[in-house]
Amino acid sequence: MKKALLLHSSREGQTVKILRSIESELAGNYECELVDLHDMPEVNWAEYDKVLIGASIRYGHLNKKLYRFIENNLSALNEKKAAFFCVNLTARKPGKDTPEGSVYMKKFRKLSPWQPELQDVFAGALYYPRYKLFDRVMIQFIMKMTGGETDPAKEVEYTNWDRVKDFSERFRSL
């Protein structure tokens, strides 16, 4: 059976949840291995037919470890059938949920030497009750500025699972 490496740079777990959904969609065609990119794994690239990296935005930035991983593995990533998606709360708004409309994807394309042929953007989730005080207050402030949910008792999932399923199909066909 073919094998896919699913790497994640996740903070609150929504990126992992999205990757698990993609893994489910790939079942029967690919054996998937889910790995935390923050652990800076040594990858035996010959084991994998495809690679997918999912990364979340926190306070306007992708994790620096993502860029370090890309730099350390650039030639292998360029040789593989590979894809990338980022997860952020801005993508809850129409027009900001595409690679062309997402300021974060534009920034990724500018900063990353790796430019995978398949890219996408998904809206994340708010988990106010799970956040530490500082994070909750900061995220509430950002959400207030952008017209989003600010109730600290709420958990809101903005991810469009139909778009995730469509992306899964495009990744499978890559």
Salt bridges, closest charged atoms under 4 A:
GLU12 OE2 - ARG58 NH1 2.80
GLU23 OE1 - ARG20 NH1 3.17
GLU33 OE1 - LYS3 NZ 3.63
ASP36 OD1 - HIS38 ND1 3.97
GLU47 OE1 - LYS3 NZ 3.46
ASP120 OD1 - ARG163 NH2 2.57
ASP120 OD2 - ARG170 NH2 2.52
ASP135 OD2 - ARG58 NH2 2.90
GLU149 OE1 - LYS154 NZ 3.61
GLU155 OE2 - ARG130 NE 2.93
GLU157 OE2 - LYS17 NZ 2.65
ASP166 OD2 - ARG170 NE 3.30
GLU169 OE2 - ARG172 NH2 2.89
